[in-house]
Amino acid sequence: MQGSLGHIIWTVCYLSVLAGLSAYGIHRYFIIYLYLKNRKHPPVPAGRFEQLPKVTVQLPIFNEVYVAERLLRSVSELDYPQHLLQIQVLDDSTDDTREIVSSYADKLRRRGFNVQCLHRVARTGFKAGALAAGLEAAEGEFLCILDADFVPRPELLKRTIHFFTDPRIGMIQTRWGHLNRGYSLLTRMQAIFLDGHLLLEQTARSRSGRFFNFNGTAGLWRRSCIEQSGGWQHDTLCEDLDLSYRAQLVGWKFIYLSDVVTPAELPVDMNGFKSQQHRWTKGSIQTCKKLLPTIWRSRLPFPIKLEATGHLMSNFAYLLLVFLCVLLHPSAGGVQGGWLRTLFIDVPIFFAASVSVAVFYVCAQRELHPRTWKKQILFLPCLLALGIGLSLNNARAVLEALFNHQSDFTRTPKYGIERKSQPWRTCKYQLAKPMLPLAELAFAIYFTYFIWFAIGHGQFLSVPFLLMFQGGFLYVCLSSLASRWPRISLGSSRAGAEIPA
């Protein structure tokens, strides 16, 4: 009796987790539908400025010794009247970045640029606090925000600014490009991962009238939009998502330009990537807790409320994925039921929860790379494994947000890497959480046992599925620990003294 009750409880939990993951999968199909329906309707400016407005380019940076000069140089090459451009460096750095920024800013001033360097001793509010402080001293009616790892193309401002001729437009977001896409397997997978969000999700939401968010960088804001929406707030780690929703809730319209690309550097080390994902995941759940009640109390149309809910709750999928890993065990044997179970449970769940992920990323790569998309999707199994391997890291972020665990805004290390020949292990910014890789290793070992069990009992069809779980956890674990291995210094002064992880 107790065994039967335990099996019933397990079955209910197992099917509930699969149902939740299936719901996220169905949402992906809906996003693909919205994208395909609206992809041939790109936004166009309502008019053109007869006299270009003044723009403040805000550069929030913190200890960016390897990329600060590249950022300033690229901003100085923007094709925009110099007298209408203010460059505002919001530098909270505590290392040599301050000297690099000061030196290059002096060079730009001698060339006639209006460059303002603001340094805060206390990083109150982190990036949101820096942007708020910069807003008070900004001279422009419009603000272009660029993180340190971005390299804007000269035409960025002229291709975006005219959309602000419509007084209802509060923000314009451009699509991120990838400077170092081919650097490693990790950067290739990140590029595919981001392409799905940046092309399909953002375009679908923007062109269908749903809420979408500023991505924190590579976009322009109308100053009055920020001020009327409550300004930059730092009670979440995703100040960009938070402000985006608050602005749209009070009536501002946003535009996403998928054809305007602003290249950026992808994290080249696993710990930096995990830190970035942890911050994004935790911040999104914090924003969800903060704004979802307001969204449902508003007079927004039901479809917009529903899509906003799916958007803000999307990272709960990582928590469900960890639950699935725990519920999967060899002795369970699955939910009994023969062909009826296969027809009415297994097949629908497979197409909703698993196939949807593959279709989503294949669609994005086919749209972006029509000639080489078949080569790109060869990395799809690796991408799915990476998503599984990240589940512990991101589920931890979800739980921290749910239980109000406070953490700092941890910067994503940037190394100025654009070519395979450039090493990163000689750089000094290393991040490591020693306990998390051990948990990932434990899951990898468990799924190794699971694979052995499946082979021993003739369950060969499940082996590829289990290999994805084992490989994902093992890859993330070993890549995280790799930063602790001995590194050979190249003797470069820019490589600098290393800080132990």
C-alpha angles and dihedrals in degrees: 000000000000090000091051092049091049091051091050091051091048091048093051092048093045094050092044091055091047090048090053093049089047090055090056089048092052088050089057090054089051091052090051089050092051091048095050091045094053106027093101093054105076117179118257128198117263088226143324130269112249087203115030113237125235115268128200113207108208118203111189107193138168122184095337098154094151100048109024095093092046090052094051092045093052092047090052088057094058111128098237132112106278094222090056095051127086118186111205117189110198097196118179092164125146097190138056091303090090092060093045092050094045093050095049093043089057090053091052092048090054087055090054101262122144101233123173121187117199118188123187120200092203117046093218108175091002111226094355090051092050092050091048091051091047092050091061091057098037117120098193129091087217128043128209113199121203127176119219096259094057127098108196119209117240093250096054099106098039091051093051112028097075092064086072090070083090102078091210093064112099103168140019121198125196125203119261119241126200121242095186103029094139097043096103144337089271094055091046091054092046090052092053091044093052094042090063092055098037097047108028105028100038095042093045094049096042098048095042094053096251124135117272132171142243106249094223095257144029092051142099129233133198105234094224090053091059093045096046092047096058099271129250111332127189104202089106132044090234101064089161095057091043095052092042093058094042090052094049091046090061092049108269118142125223131204128208118203108199092176094057106080125195110190122224140177117257119219108265098197127066096229091054090048092048091049090052093047092047091053094046093046096046093044093051092053090047089052090047091055091045101047111020094085090051091050092054092046091053127091093245117136113270095246090056092048091049094049091046089053092051090048097049094042097044095105092061083081088079090059090050090049091055090049088052091053090052094046093049108087133146098243093055094075092196131265109317122231111107119221093350090060090046093050100042103029115018100043097045092045092047093053094042101043105026111022091047091064092052093046091049095056095037089054092051094049093046091053095046100037108028093168101042104026093112089060091047095054091056083081091056096100089051090050092051090048091050090053090053092046091052093052095094092049093048096039087056088054091051092052092047089054093046093051095041095244106172121225136167126257098262113205120231108240114245121194105179090248118163102145135053091238092065113092122212104189091079090062120101104228108091127160126194137165102197097198099051096061088053090056090047089050090051090054090048091052091047093053090046087059089045090055092049090050092049093050092046091053096044095250092139096152091066095052098085089049092050092045088060090056093044094045094046095054093041094050094048091045097049093042090052092050093045091079088066093057119103112278128207114231116224091208092242119149089219090055086064132179113325123235111218113247 
